[in-house]
Amino acid sequence: MFPEYRDLITKLKSEDAHFLRKFNEHNELDNEINELEKHPAADATPELKVLKQKKLHLKEEIHQILKSYDN
């Protein structure tokens, strides 16, 4: 996720508790989604759709944080 910000992400994970919380939450959702997608009928479940929406929202929040530090 955001390879252009790799160094900043590493720095923020150790210095910014809010960023770390968002980053970890995104990764946990990603893992949960990946596990659910292993089941053939998972794509049709409303739960998966909600999880993907949450993950996208977190990704957008993380990107905004990264952009704010990049100025």
Helices and strands as residue ranges (DSSP letters): G 3-5, H 6-15, H 17-37, G 42-44, H 46-69
